[in-house]
Amino acid sequence: MSIKSVKLKLIASHAVLILVSFALVAFFLDRRLELSWLPMDGIQKMSFEIRRTLLFDLFFACVFVLILVSTLTNRVLGPMNRMITSSRPFAAGDFSHRIIQPSKDQIGALASTLNKMAQDIENKIKEIETQRQEFRAIFNSMAEGVLVTDVAGRLVSVNSTLEKIFEVTEANAKGKNFLEIIRNNDIEEVIRRVLKTGAPIAKEINLVYPVQRIFEVNATPIFEHVSVNGCLVVIHDMTDMRKLETMRRDFVVNVSHELKTPLTAIKGFTETLLESAVDDKENNRHFLKIIQEHTERLESLINDLLVLSHLESKGLLLKKTDFNLRRQLEKIVLNNSAQLKKKNLEVRNELSADILVRADQDRIEQVLINFMDNAIKFNKENGWIKVYAEKGDHEVKIIVEDSGVGIPAKDIPRIFERFYRADKARSSELGGTGLGLSIVKHIVELHGGRVGVESTEGLGSKFRFTLPN
C-alpha cells in the first residue's frame, strides 16, 4: 500500500469523524453544518474544538439529566418517604395520628385512604375498649364468684367477689394452676371433670377455709370450634339461703310447739270440765284459771308474732320524743317488784338523772322490759341487776348487767334469733314466747342503734343496746 493511499484513507477517516461530530453538534445545538474541504491542520484543530464542545455539552447534558432525575425523584419519592415516616405511628399502635395529605394525586389519595383506615381502627379499638370495660364492670359487680381456666386448668381470670371469698388477687392467680391458688379439692375435681368430659356440672360444696360457707358450684365448658378450650366456674354463696331455710323450718316447728302446748292444756282441761268437773266447785275454778293462763299465753304469742312481723316489714312508724331513761327504768322496776322480791334481787339503777334520749318511748320501754325480764328470770337467788349508761359523741349505750346463770358461748351468736333459747328446758319452765330478744333487736335497729351481749356461763350477762345521741 502506497503512502498516498494511506493519506487518502486517513483523510477519509478524519472526514467521517468530522461528519459524525458535526452531526452530534447539530443534534445538540440544533443547527446546520456546511462542509467544505479544509486543510489537515484546520481539520485537526476543528476536530479538537468539536471534541471539547461535545465534552462540555455532554457535561451540561449530564448535569441537566441529574437535575431532572433528582427533581422527578423528589416529586415521587419525597411524598412516599414522608408517608412512610408519617405512618410509623400506626405500626406503633397510635391510630390517633393523621398523615398530612401532600397533594391531590394518587399519593394524596393513598394518604387519605390510610387516614380513613386509621380512623376506623381507632373507632373500633375504642368500641372494643368500652365493651371490655363494661364487661369487666359487670364481671366484678356480680354477687357470685366467677373464675375462668384454660384447657390445662390454669386460671385465666377471676372476679372481685371470688377474690374476697378465697382471699386471692387476680394478679397473683393468673396463669397458675387452680390448686396453687385455691386449695379446694372439690372445686378442682369439678373443673377437671368438665375439661375432660365437656359436660356442665353443678355441685354443692362446703367450704371450711378461710370461712365456713356453703357454695353451689356451676361449671361450664368453653368450646373453641368443637374442642374444649377452658372452663367457666360460677360459685354462688348459699350460706344465707340455707340459714334462712333452717330458720324457717325452726320457726314452723317452734310456732307449732308454742301453739300446741297451751292448746293441748286448754283442750284437756276443757274436756275434763265437760265430762265431770263442771259441778265440782273445788276444781273447776282451778281448771278455768289454768285455761285462762294458757289463753293469755296464746294471746301473748300471737301479739308478739304480729309485732315482729310489723317490725320486719319496716311498717312501724316511730313516735319519737325526748324522755328520761332513769324514770322509765324506775317505772319498770316498780312493776316487777313482786318478782324481784321473790328472788331477793337488788336493782342498781345507775342511770344519770339528767340522761335524755330521743326515741319512741313505748318501744324503748318494751326493750327495757325484755332485758329486765330476762335478768330476773335467769338470775340467781340473792343476786343483783345493774343498769347504767355510757354516753359517747354520737350515741348513748345502755347496759343491763346481771349476776345470773350466763349464756354458753356457742349460743351467743344466735341469742337474738326468733324462738332461740339457750336453755330450752329452763326457758319452757319460766315461760315466755321466745320472741322477746328478736323484737328488741328489730326495735333498736329501727331506731338506728345496735344490740349486743357479753356473757360468761355461770357468772352472768351484759345485754346492751345503743341509741343515736
PyMOL commands that set and color helices and strands:
alter all, ss='L'
color gray80, all
select helices_A, chain A and resi 3-29+40-91+106-141+160-166+170-173+178-181+185-197+239-277+281-312+325-335+337-343+361-377+409-414+424-430+436-446
alter helices_A, ss='H'
color red, helices_A
select strands_A, chain A and resi 145-150+155-158+201-207+213-224+227-237+320-324+346-349+356-360+384-391+395-402+451-456+460-468
alter strands_A, ss='S'
color yellow, strands_A
deselect
rebuild
show_as cartoon
